[in-house]
Amino acid sequence: MSDRRIILRNIYHLALGNAAGDRLRGVDLLLEGNRIQALGQNLPRGDAQQIDASTKLVMPGLVNTHHHMYQTLQRNIPAVQNVELFDWLVTLYEIWRHLTPETIHVSTQLACCELLRTGCTCAMDHHYVFPAGVSQDLIGVQLAAARQTGIRFCATRGSMSRGKSRGGLPPDSVVQDEETILRDSEDLIRQHHDASPCSMTHLALAPCSPFSVSEELMRQTAELARRHGVRLHTHLAETRDEEAYCIEHYGGRPLELMERLGWVGPDVWYAHGIHFNDAELDLLARTGTGVAHCPSSNMRLGSGIARVPEMLRRGIGVGLGVDGSASNDTSDMMGEMRACLLLHRVLGGAAAITAEQVLGIATRGGAALLGWPELGTLEPGQAADVVLVEMDRLDYAGALSDPLAAVMFSGTSHQAHTVIVDGRVVLEQGRVLGVDEEALRQQANAEARRMMEAAGHDTRWML
């Protein structure tokens, strides 16, 4: 028997997160080791640590399926507050060329702490910027930083090989040659990917986008990933500019290119997927290809509204992502659920999507995209990833006829009270246990200032 045992006692409102949408009150949840052991009333405590959940909403840990954590240090920059994706990227690449291992460590911890504080227990990160002259293993640095916070983590080895000199968007100073990319990708899979049940670390391969890599790299990356049984990820159908680029350079729409290169199937998920037509949605459904929906980023950059309610009706796998913190400006998973709930009512009306559907996207949907079937529900045998939200708060007063929906419709703070990952308490009373938050804040501001100054941006207001 494991020596890690936690019992959540007398739960006020338990949302199991299963497809039936089951809710319970007045029950206990027993966690043993890294699994949920039992659910019921008045469970024997034994030697388990007891947590009083009598005023708490208890729900499955949220799963973030798309992020760029290094961008936590470039939030809210005036030069890109009011521009669309391509201009936004061109400006920020000049800052990102100054990334260092220390930057990656600090920014990863900052993003993971924010995610944990807002109920995320499993995070994916898409890192694709490897500046010239930085020789250290940045993915290894990132994994070590995430491990300190206690979050479950899917690292992706991103890549860019087509710089400006080859007709791409990024400067040549942040792209790599394709031999290096493929060799490093295979090494990282062997070092870090853990396919065992309830593992804490996955690794996926993730070329940045059709406008930053070659067709040959996309094809070889897919072949490499499938040889090793890991998943594939890239940005796709995010903007009309991307669509025009693909038609001009590749003679077809973005998804047409992906299909030609072998980038469809149940082991593939795309970030954004805004500009898919009906036939393309049919293709996604038929092939089991998934989509990471990033509503806040899509609104922030004016990219458009993904057809998520239609995707759900067609059986397309959809997860939720906060996207880069420079195109969302926060790593707030409960806030992302609220954005998802409200955005789709703009076009589809008040019944376009429900709070229960949004929870499914943010839990089961994300777990399926990342290949963790043990995540996403709070049922015996599932992973012990649990979020507790204190509902006895002023900002939830009057909203408790539906406590689960309250965290999306109501509240002035998306702060979780307690977060448990892999059967361990990693956030308690709103604070991450494995990190000195004050020291991290100071380090993050210092790194942000350094990078801004190196790129010639105004830093007079920075601390």
C-alpha positions in Angstrom: 0.0 0.0 0.0 1.3 3.5 -0.9 2.3 5.8 2.0 0.6 8.7 0.1 -3.1 8.7 1.2 -5.4 11.7 1.1 -9.1 11.8 1.9 -11.3 14.8 0.8 -14.0 14.8 3.4 -17.7 15.8 3.1 -17.4 17.4 -0.4 -19.8 20.3 -0.9 -20.0 19.8 -4.7 -18.2 17.1 -6.6 -18.1 17.3 -10.4 -16.9 14.0 -11.6 -16.2 15.3 -15.1 -17.5 12.2 -16.8 -19.5 12.2 -20.0 -22.8 11.8 -18.0 -22.0 15.1 -16.1 -22.5 13.4 -12.7 -22.5 15.6 -9.6 -22.5 14.6 -5.9 -22.7 16.2 -2.5 -21.7 15.1 0.9 -19.3 12.4 -0.3 -15.6 11.6 0.4 -12.9 11.0 -2.2 -10.0 8.8 -1.2 -6.7 9.1 -3.0 -4.0 6.4 -2.6 -0.7 6.8 -4.3 -1.2 8.4 -7.7 -4.8 7.0 -8.2 -8.3 7.6 -6.9 -9.0 4.7 -4.7 -12.7 5.2 -3.6 -15.7 7.4 -3.7 -18.5 7.3 -1.2 -20.0 8.5 2.1 -18.1 8.3 5.4 -15.1 6.5 4.0 -12.8 5.2 6.7 -9.9 7.6 7.2 -7.2 5.3 8.3 -3.9 7.0 8.1 -4.9 9.3 5.3 -4.3 13.0 5.4 -7.7 14.6 5.8 -8.8 17.7 3.8 -12.1 19.4 4.8 -14.0 19.9 1.5 -17.3 20.9 3.0 -17.3 24.3 1.3 -15.3 23.3 -1.8 -16.1 22.6 -5.4 -14.0 19.6 -6.3 -13.4 18.9 -10.0 -10.8 17.1 -12.2 -7.6 18.9 -12.8 -7.7 21.0 -15.9 -5.5 20.1 -18.9 -3.7 22.9 -20.9 -3.1 21.7 -24.5 -1.2 24.7 -26.0 1.2 27.2 -24.5 4.5 29.0 -25.1 5.8 29.5 -21.6 8.8 31.6 -22.5 6.4 34.3 -23.5 5.4 35.0 -19.9 8.2 37.5 -19.9 6.8 39.4 -22.9 3.3 40.2 -21.9 1.5 43.4 -22.7 4.3 44.9 -24.7 3.1 48.2 -26.2 4.6 47.6 -29.7 2.4 44.5 -30.2 -0.7 45.4 -28.2 -2.7 46.2 -31.4 -1.3 44.1 -34.2 -2.2 40.8 -35.8 -0.2 37.6 -35.7 2.4 38.0 -38.4 3.4 41.6 -37.3 3.2 40.4 -33.7 5.7 37.6 -34.4 8.1 39.7 -36.5 8.4 42.2 -33.6 8.7 39.7 -30.8 11.3 37.5 -32.6 13.8 40.3 -32.0 13.2 39.9 -28.3 13.2 36.1 -28.2 16.6 35.9 -29.9 17.9 36.9 -26.4 16.5 33.8 -24.7 18.9 32.0 -22.3 18.6 28.9 -20.2 17.9 31.1 -17.2 15.1 32.7 -19.1 13.6 29.3 -19.9 13.8 28.2 -16.3 12.2 31.3 -14.9 9.5 31.6 -17.5 8.5 27.9 -17.3 8.2 28.1 -13.5 6.2 31.3 -13.8 3.7 29.8 -16.2 3.4 26.6 -14.3 2.7 28.4 -11.1 0.0 30.5 -12.7 -1.5 27.4 -14.2 -1.5 25.5 -10.9 -3.1 28.5 -9.2 -5.9 28.5 -11.6 -6.7 24.7 -11.5 -4.4 23.3 -14.2 -2.7 20.0 -13.2 -1.4 19.0 -16.6 0.3 21.4 -18.9 1.7 21.2 -22.4 4.3 23.6 -23.7 5.3 24.3 -27.3 8.9 25.5 -27.3 10.3 26.2 -30.8 12.8 29.1 -30.3 16.4 28.0 -30.1 18.6 31.1 -30.6 22.0 30.8 -32.2 24.8 30.4 -29.7 22.7 28.8 -26.9 24.0 25.3 -26.6 22.3 24.1 -23.4 19.4 21.6 -23.7 16.5 24.1 -23.3 13.9 21.3 -23.2 15.8 19.6 -20.4 15.9 23.0 -18.5 12.2 23.4 -19.0 11.4 19.9 -17.7 13.5 20.5 -14.6 11.8 23.8 -13.9 8.3 22.3 -14.3 9.2 19.3 -12.1 10.0 21.6 -9.2 6.4 23.0 -9.3 4.8 19.5 -9.2 2.8 19.9 -12.4 2.2 17.0 -14.9 4.0 18.1 -18.1 4.0 17.4 -21.8 7.1 19.1 -23.3 7.2 19.4 -27.1 10.4 19.7 -29.1 9.4 22.5 -31.4 11.4 23.6 -34.4 11.9 26.3 -37.0 14.2 25.7 -40.0 13.0 28.3 -42.6 14.3 31.7 -41.7 13.9 34.9 -43.7 16.7 34.0 -46.1 14.7 31.0 -47.2 11.3 32.7 -47.4 10.1 32.1 -43.9 8.9 34.5 -41.2 11.5 34.2 -38.4 14.9 35.7 -38.5 17.8 33.3 -39.3 19.2 33.9 -35.8 16.4 31.7 -34.2 16.2 28.8 -36.7 18.2 25.6 -36.8 19.3 23.2 -39.5 17.1 20.2 -40.0 19.7 17.6 -39.2 20.2 19.1 -35.8 16.5 19.3 -35.2 15.8 15.7 -36.0 18.8 14.4 -34.1 17.9 16.4 -31.0 14.2 15.4 -31.3 15.1 11.7 -31.2 17.5 12.1 -28.3 14.9 14.0 -26.3 12.3 11.3 -26.9 14.7 8.6 -25.6 15.6 10.7 -22.6 12.3 12.1 -21.4 9.2 10.4 -22.9 7.4 8.2 -20.4 4.5 6.3 -21.8 3.7 4.4 -18.6 0.2 4.9 -17.1 0.0 8.0 -14.9 3.4 9.2 -16.0 4.4 12.7 -15.1 6.2 13.5 -18.4 5.4 13.1 -22.1 7.3 14.4 -25.0 5.8 15.3 -28.4 7.3 16.7 -31.6 6.0 20.1 -32.8 7.4 22.0 -35.8 6.2 25.6 -35.3 4.0 26.2 -38.4 3.8 25.8 -42.2 5.6 29.2 -42.6 8.6 28.4 -40.5 9.7 24.9 -41.5 10.2 23.0 -44.8 7.9 20.3 -46.2 10.7 17.8 -45.8 11.1 18.6 -42.1 7.4 18.2 -41.5 7.4 14.8 -43.2 10.5 13.5 -41.5 9.3 14.7 -38.1 6.0 12.8 -38.5 8.0 9.6 -39.5 10.3 10.0 -36.5 7.4 10.6 -34.0 5.6 7.5 -35.3 8.6 5.3 -35.0 8.8 6.2 -31.3 5.1 6.3 -30.6 4.9 10.0 -29.6 2.4 12.7 -30.7 2.6 15.5 -33.2 1.6 19.1 -32.8 1.7 22.3 -34.8 -0.1 25.6 -35.4 -2.6 25.4 -38.1 -5.4 27.5 -39.7 -4.9 30.3 -37.2 -5.1 33.3 -39.6 -6.0 34.2 -43.1 -2.4 35.3 -43.6 -1.3 31.7 -43.0 -3.9 30.5 -45.5 -2.7 32.9 -48.1 1.0 31.9 -47.4 0.2 28.2 -47.9 -1.7 28.7 -51.1 1.1 30.8 -52.5 4.0 28.7 -51.4 2.5 25.2 -51.3 -0.4 25.4 -53.8 -3.0 24.5 -51.2 -4.8 25.3 -48.0 -3.0 24.6 -44.7 -4.9 21.4 -43.9 -4.4 20.2 -47.5 -0.7 20.6 -47.0 -0.8 18.7 -43.7 -2.7 15.8 -45.2 -0.2 15.6 -48.0 2.7 15.4 -45.5 1.1 12.7 -43.3 0.1 15.1 -40.5 -3.4 13.9 -39.9 -4.6 11.1 -37.5 -5.4 10.4 -33.8 -1.8 11.2 -32.8 -2.0 14.8 -34.2 -3.5 17.9 -32.7 -3.4 21.4 -34.1 -3.3 24.7 -32.2 -6.2 27.1 -33.1 -7.9 25.5 -36.1 -10.0 28.7 -36.7 -10.3 28.7 -40.5 -11.4 25.2 -41.4 -14.2 24.8 -43.9 -16.9 22.1 -43.8 -14.9 19.6 -45.8 -11.9 20.1 -43.6 -14.0 19.5 -40.4 -15.2 16.3 -42.0 -11.5 15.3 -42.6 -10.6 16.0 -39.0 -13.5 13.9 -37.7 -12.8 11.1 -40.1 -9.1 10.9 -39.2 -9.4 11.5 -35.5 -7.2 14.7 -35.7 -7.7 17.0 -32.7 -7.7 20.8 -32.1 -6.4 22.9 -29.1 -8.8 25.7 -28.8 -7.3 29.0 -27.6 -10.1 31.5 -27.3 -8.4 34.3 -25.4 -5.4 34.4 -27.8 -7.7 34.3 -30.8 -9.6 37.3 -29.5 -6.5 39.1 -28.4 -4.9 38.9 -31.9 -8.2 39.3 -33.8 -7.6 35.9 -35.5 -11.2 34.8 -35.5 -13.5 32.3 -33.8 -12.9 28.6 -34.1 -16.0 26.5 -34.9 -15.8 24.6 -31.6 -19.5 23.8 -31.1 -19.6 22.3 -34.6 -16.4 20.4 -33.9 -18.0 18.8 -30.8 -21.1 17.9 -32.7 -19.0 16.2 -35.4 -17.0 14.2 -32.8 -13.7 16.1 -33.3 -11.5 16.0 -30.3 -11.1 19.5 -28.7 -8.9 20.6 -25.8 -8.4 24.0 -24.2 -5.2 26.0 -24.4 -4.1 29.3 -22.9 -1.6 29.8 -25.8 1.5 32.0 -25.3 1.3 34.5 -22.5 2.3 37.2 -24.9 -0.9 36.6 -27.0 -3.2 36.0 -24.0 -1.2 37.8 -21.4 -2.0 35.3 -18.6 -1.8 31.6 -17.9 -5.3 31.3 -16.4 -7.1 28.0 -17.1 -10.3 28.9 -15.3 -10.3 32.2 -17.1 -9.9 30.3 -20.4 -12.9 28.2 -19.6 -14.9 31.4 -19.1 -13.6 32.9 -22.4 -14.6 29.7 -24.2 -18.1 29.7 -22.7 -18.8 33.3 -23.6 -17.0 33.5 -27.0 -19.1 30.9 -28.8 -22.3 32.5 -27.7 -21.3 35.6 -29.8 -22.1 33.7 -33.0 -24.1 30.8 -31.9 -26.5 32.3 -29.3 -27.0 31.6 -25.6 -27.3 27.8 -26.1 -24.2 27.4 -28.3 -22.1 25.8 -25.6 -22.7 24.9 -22.0 -20.6 25.0 -18.9 -20.6 21.2 -18.7 -19.3 21.0 -22.3 -16.5 23.5 -21.5 -15.4 21.5 -18.5 -15.3 18.4 -20.8 -13.1 20.3 -23.2 -10.8 21.5 -20.4 -10.4 18.0 -18.9 -11.3 14.9 -20.8 -10.8 16.6 -24.2 -7.3 17.8 -23.3 -6.3 14.5 -21.7 -7.3 12.7 -24.9 -5.2 15.1 -27.1 -2.1 14.6 -25.0 -2.5 10.9 -24.7 -3.2 10.6 -20.9 -6.5 8.5 -20.7 -6.1 8.3 -16.9 -6.7 12.1 -16.6 -9.9 14.1 -16.9 -12.4 12.4 -14.5 -12.6 11.8 -10.8 -13.6 8.1 -10.7 -11.9 5.2 -9.0 -8.8 4.1 -10.9 -8.2 7.4 -12.5 -5.2 9.6 -11.8 -5.2 11.6 -8.5 -5.3 15.0 -10.1 -7.8 17.1 -8.3 -8.7 20.7 -7.9 -10.5 22.3 -4.9 -12.1 25.7 -5.2 -13.4 27.6 -2.1 -17.0 28.5 -2.8 -17.7 30.2 0.5 -16.5 33.5 -0.9 -18.1 36.9 -1.4 -17.7 36.8 -5.2 -19.7 33.5 -5.4 -22.5 34.6 -3.2 -25.8 34.3 -5.0 -24.2 32.0 -7.7 -24.4 28.6 -5.8 -27.4 27.1 -7.5 -24.8 25.6 -9.8 -21.4 25.7 -8.2 -19.6 24.3 -11.2 -21.0 26.8 -13.6 -20.2 29.5 -11.0 -16.5 29.3 -11.7 -17.2 30.2 -15.3 -20.1 32.6 -15.1 -19.2 34.3 -11.8 -16.3 35.2 -9.5 -13.7 37.9 -9.5 -10.7 35.6 -9.1 -10.0 32.3 -10.8 -7.9 31.1 -7.8 -7.9 27.5 -6.7 -7.7 26.8 -3.0 -5.9 23.4 -3.2 -4.5 21.5 -6.1 -3.4 17.8 -6.0 -1.2 16.3 -8.8 -0.3 12.6 -8.8 -1.6 12.2 -5.3 0.5 15.1 -3.9 -0.7 18.5 -2.7 1.2 21.0 -4.8 -0.9 24.1 -4.1 -2.3 24.8 -0.7 -4.4 27.9 0.2 -3.5 29.4 -3.2 0.2 29.1 -2.9 2.5 26.7 -4.8 4.5 24.7 -2.3 7.5 23.9 -4.4 8.5 27.4 -5.4 9.5 30.6 -3.7 6.9 32.8 -5.4 8.4 36.1 -4.3 11.9 35.2 -5.5 10.3 33.9 -8.8 8.5 37.2 -9.3 11.7 39.2 -8.9 13.7 36.9 -11.2 11.0 37.1 -13.9 10.9 40.9 -13.9 14.7 41.1 -14.0 14.8 38.7 -17.0 12.0 40.5 -18.8 13.8 43.8 -18.4 17.1 42.4 -19.7 15.4 41.0 -22.8 13.5 44.2 -23.5 16.6 46.3 -23.1 18.6 44.0 -25.3 16.0 44.5 -28.1 15.8 48.3 -27.7 12.4 48.5 -26.1 11.2 51.2 -23.6 11.6 49.8 -20.1 11.1 53.0 -18.0 7.9 51.7 -16.3 9.4 48.3 -15.4 10.2 47.3 -11.8 
